[in-house]
Amino acid sequence: MKKIAVFTSGGDSPGMNACIRAVVRTGIFRGLEVYGIQRGYEGMIEGDIKRMHSHSVSNIIQRGGTMLKSARSMEFKTPEGRKKAFENLKALGIEGLVAIGGDGTFTGAKVFFEEYGIPTVGCPGTIDNDIFGTDYTIGFDTAVNTALEAIDKIRDTAAAHDRIFFIEVMGRDAGFIAVECGIGGGAEFVMVPETKTDLNSVVKSLKNLRKSKSSSIIVVAEGDDLGNADQIMNMVKEKIKDPSKEFKVTTLGHIQRGGNPTARDRVLGSRCGMGAVDGLISGKTNCMAGVMNNSIVYTPFGDCIGQPKPLHPDHLALIDILSI
């Protein structure tokens, strides 16, 4: 293998640039030519592919987002689109790919390999931490710390005015961000997609908490079974029916995706990037380079996509114990 290319796809996450940097510099260190594909699969189809050098990735490790940009490509889901992408890679002599992203990225890479046989190793780039085969995903730690900073500030005003705040964090299908923010932010309740929310129990507990606490923080993952934070707040307010109690909602939204990556995400991105290149060189393909128990491991894309990553039950129990 002499030429490889790297791209980012799907939602951006802090630490992607550290991963790109590691792919480029590891590839060059190992004697490869490395190319960068702009805007993921869309850029692959359009031929927006340029050779990268060591200086191409200077001064990016501390930046959020992705220097290669990202896009969701509907055309790549078609056989015609994938054929265009393959022809562009073939014209440049590219023999291997590093795909930085999540489920959608790996699904596309798996289909692409099955059709055209270009070896691909992925890196887990998503703030949701919902990819099987790695303890943490690139961007998760930064997203949690960004959300925690906001929750700490909201708690100040909640306590000052005796308010109940419902804070919505990202997590359409997974509650990892919500759980860690709930533990780290001292939340009284956390609502996540993985568990069924008992509204009556929440209302009862809030009424009891009023005897010992004047304010409460409730962290809601956007994909909770009862709805978003605003919808849940209205349900709770209707059941409590206490005009003296103020209820507020804060939706943190895409602020969680941006910002300078933490040290953990910079190191994780760098390790996964190096692991992906070394995996390609050693003949691995159709798999993801992740970190489990502090070691680089390679997990087939089929397992990354097909196996759910469960929340740790001790974390959910911890929230209940510490909220009394």
Order of alpha helices (4+ residues) and beta strands (2+ residues): beta-alpha-beta-alpha-beta-alpha-beta-alpha-beta-alpha-beta-alpha-beta-alpha-beta-alpha-beta-alpha-beta-beta-alpha-alpha
